[in-house]
Amino acid sequence: SPLTDDKFNFLTFYEVPYNDFNYLSVVQSFYIYSGGAHGNTTYNTLTYNTETGMDVGFKDLFKEGTDYKALLTTLVKEELAARGEKATGFTFQQVDDTTQFYLTPSGLVLLFPHYKIAPYSAGEIRVHIPWWKLYEQVNPALPVH
């Protein structure tokens, strides 16, 4: 739903990358331009259990006792290195509970907005982690194996 004039733009979009087996993931994006060199986009990812209506966090995706932060940090670092992005100013340190994510049929996606781990010119960074890489650690109640 765009709101635009010559000096100001506000656009908002959403996508639904997963809606199956009582789980729903939504990615909202908000683009704002209010002058300057470029606009900015922020993101909000939401994942729900549609049966209970409860928010789903990282801790809900993994078996109890799994050090999911360390696991995901390692997998993100591997993916960024495989992309060759280590040498381009990326400053990724670790996954924490504020890291945005969403589900897809083929895996878990971690979304890093502009400036979070890279310069604006790199765009938002999405790291797809296939379910097969998480198979041993995924909560068996999550129907995405």
ABEGO torsion letter per residue (X at the ends): XBBBBAABBBBBBBBBABBBGGBBBBBBBBBBBAEEABBBBBBBBBBBBAAAGBBBBAAAABBBGBBAAAAAAAAAAAAAAAAGAAAAGBABABBBAABBBBBBAAEBBBBBBBGAABBAAAEBBBBBBBAAAAAAABBAABBAX
